[in-house]
Amino acid sequence: MAQFELLADAEGWNDQERDLRLVASLRGPAVGMLAHLTPTQRKNYFNLVGVLQRRFDQQQQAEV
C-alpha cells in the first residue's frame, strides 16, 4: 500500500484514478473482497482501502 500511495502521489492521481488503478491491481484474495462490496463502495477509494486494511492487516498481525 505504501508503494501504491507513493506512486499515486508522484503521478498526481486523484481519488477516482487511485480507486480505478487499485482495483485493477488487486490479485488473489484481495480481488475476491470486491464481491462483498456494493458498486458504490467499490468506487470509493477510501472505503476500498479501509476494507482491504481491515481484512489484510488482521492477517499480518496474526502471523506476527
C-alpha positions in Angstrom: 0.0 0.0 0.0 2.9 2.3 0.8 4.3 1.8 -2.7 0.9 2.4 -4.3 0.5 5.7 -2.4 4.0 6.9 -3.3 3.3 6.2 -7.0 -0.1 7.8 -6.8 1.2 10.9 -5.2 4.1 11.2 -7.7 1.8 10.7 -10.7 -0.8 13.2 -9.3 -3.7 10.7 -9.3 -7.0 11.9 -7.9 -9.1 9.7 -5.7 -11.1 8.3 -8.6 -8.0 7.4 -10.5 -6.5 5.8 -7.4 -9.6 3.7 -6.9 -9.6 2.5 -10.5 -5.9 1.7 -10.5 -6.1 0.0 -7.1 -9.0 -2.2 -8.2 -7.2 -3.1 -11.4 -4.0 -4.1 -9.5 -5.7 -6.4 -7.0 -4.9 -10.2 -7.1 -5.8 -13.3 -5.3 -7.8 -13.0 -2.1 -7.8 -9.2 -2.4 -9.7 -9.2 -5.6 -12.2 -11.6 -4.0 -13.1 -8.9 -1.5 -14.7 -6.8 -4.3 -17.5 -9.3 -4.5 -18.6 -8.4 -0.9 -18.8 -4.7 -1.7 -21.6 -2.7 -3.4 -20.8 -0.9 -6.7 -20.8 2.4 -4.7 -18.4 1.0 -2.1 -16.1 -0.2 -4.9 -15.9 3.2 -6.4 -14.9 5.0 -3.2 -11.1 4.9 -2.8 -11.0 5.5 1.0 -13.7 2.8 1.6 -11.9 0.3 -0.5 -8.6 1.0 1.3 -10.3 0.6 4.6 -11.9 -2.7 3.7 -8.6 -4.1 2.4 -6.7 -2.8 5.5 -9.2 -4.4 7.9 -9.0 -7.7 6.1 -5.3 -8.0 5.5 -3.8 -6.1 8.5 -5.6 -8.6 10.7 -4.0 -11.5 8.8 -0.5 -9.9 9.1 -1.0 -9.2 12.9 -1.9 -12.9 13.4 1.2 -14.0 11.6 3.4 -11.8 13.8 
